[in-house]
């Protein structure tokens, strides 16, 4: 958390160059991954097309588990892109890390709390926007903050803030801890001579496998909770 960073200021705001580079790398990987899978679609699907359709169907299922099919339809693309983006973001630092002069420029973007909290703001912002669009501001405000009783207003406001914190910090904590422990295992390989290289290598492989699993689960959890929050805003009666 205390590692050096490279920043610049624009319009009074401070930007982390490492975060920006990592996000651009992830966006490029996501683009070329989807581009490669979606070329030359056929009625009889190829293996690449099967992979793409499997991901689309799965992410559509994540949205329809929380929303009705009618309400989930506008968010299908968002669920797909969000899941793929998070999955790549969570795994990037396990396989690619670029540093220069002690500053890391490429790593998992989701190992930085600024990125995960921004994603949480976007997810909850979408949920509130969906609620206002569906119910109107009065209906949205009443169902979100004044139920089951008007006296519940402070608690409901606190709940919204807690949702924001837990959504962002859960993702950050899991990915950051995974990369931190992987770094500790790597350092262990060279800290006690040649005798520790093979055990550390085996331990590192096991930890990478476990981190891939955790990163995948956290991608699913983030997408699922996003649609749970949307459903709470547009389907309060349910």
PyMOL commands that set and color helices and strands:
alter all, ss='L'
color gray80, all
select helices_A, chain A and resi 17-37+47-66+69-95+109-111+113-145+150-189+194-234
alter helices_A, ss='H'
color red, helices_A
select strands_A, chain A and resi 7-10+13-16+98-100+103-106
alter strands_A, ss='S'
color yellow, strands_A
deselect
rebuild
show_as cartoon
